[in-house]
Amino acid sequence: MSGKDKILIKSSTGNLHLVRDFVEKKAAEMNIAQSVINQIIISVDEACTNVIKHTHKYNDHNEIEIEIEFKDNQFIVTLKYEGEAFDPTKKETPDMKEYFKKFKIGGLGIPIMKKSMDKIEFKHTKPNNNSLKLIKVI
Amino acid sequence: MDEFTITEKKSGDLIILYLNGFLDAHTSSVLEKKFEELLSKKLYKVVVNFSGLSYISSAGLGVFMAYIETLRSNSGDIKLSNMSDKIYNIFDMLGFPILFNITKDESEAIVKFNETV
């Protein structure tokens, strides 16, 4: 893969499989190990799901652009979307022992992203542009 | 191909669910409805066979979290079996094996139910 590659989807959970297929195809082209590809796929899925659910509130008039870039041994997936700022890196990671003890539900997307990726960067540019970078060192 | 389907088998008061396809934020409501249906029929002992499942995200994990307490408080349980390494890794990443009984085969899960009766 050379340069950047991207897809644009309507902000709907029905399109998540398209995002996963896109990420899988691009990562496979780089001969990345399948176990690592799986980590990248679930992270991008969780990131898109959060945007669809929380930022766009299931309104599919919104769009998400997913851009993939490979440089300096880093597989970088950038989500670009409009909406209110929410920085997932600032979200506290739940104590899983407490989580299971209290039978909690939800809130596991960001912990999965953090565990699976090496670096996550969020940037909000006024008025309402967001960029979320998920970085995996290969 | 369907995105996500469930087939089921009843064996006494035990229900075995066979998941097929992918379980994400789009399809997890199908599994939720299935658990609601089981609750309405007072079926609390559930084995979930993952052999046909190709993918799970946190939305799928959330469905099991949503029902485990109710099923256990009714002397039932959700026991999970036949996971590929790919699926198991997702469960394992956040420590789900602490709360859930995960067995290699469906038959082992059934035996575990019989042991606890």
HADDOCK unambig.tbl for C-alpha pairs under 7 A between the chains (distance, minus, plus):
assign (segid A and resid 13 and name CA) (segid B and resid 25 and name CA) 6.07 0.50 0.50
assign (segid A and resid 13 and name CA) (segid B and resid 26 and name CA) 4.90 0.50 0.50
assign (segid A and resid 14 and name CA) (segid B and resid 26 and name CA) 5.60 0.50 0.50
assign (segid A and resid 42 and name CA) (segid B and resid 57 and name CA) 6.41 0.50 0.50
assign (segid A and resid 49 and name CA) (segid B and resid 25 and name CA) 6.80 0.50 0.50
assign (segid A and resid 96 and name CA) (segid B and resid 94 and name CA) 6.99 0.50 0.50
assign (segid A and resid 100 and name CA) (segid B and resid 99 and name CA) 6.47 0.50 0.50
assign (segid A and resid 103 and name CA) (segid B and resid 65 and name CA) 6.28 0.50 0.50
assign (segid A and resid 103 and name CA) (segid B and resid 69 and name CA) 6.77 0.50 0.50
assign (segid A and resid 104 and name CA) (segid B and resid 65 and name CA) 6.90 0.50 0.50
assign (segid A and resid 105 and name CA) (segid B and resid 62 and name CA) 5.65 0.50 0.50
assign (segid A and resid 105 and name CA) (segid B and resid 65 and name CA) 5.91 0.50 0.50
assign (segid A and resid 105 and name CA) (segid B and resid 66 and name CA) 6.16 0.50 0.50
assign (segid A and resid 106 and name CA) (segid B and resid 62 and name CA) 5.80 0.50 0.50
assign (segid A and resid 108 and name CA) (segid B and resid 58 and name CA) 5.96 0.50 0.50
assign (segid A and resid 109 and name CA) (segid B and resid 58 and name CA) 5.81 0.50 0.50
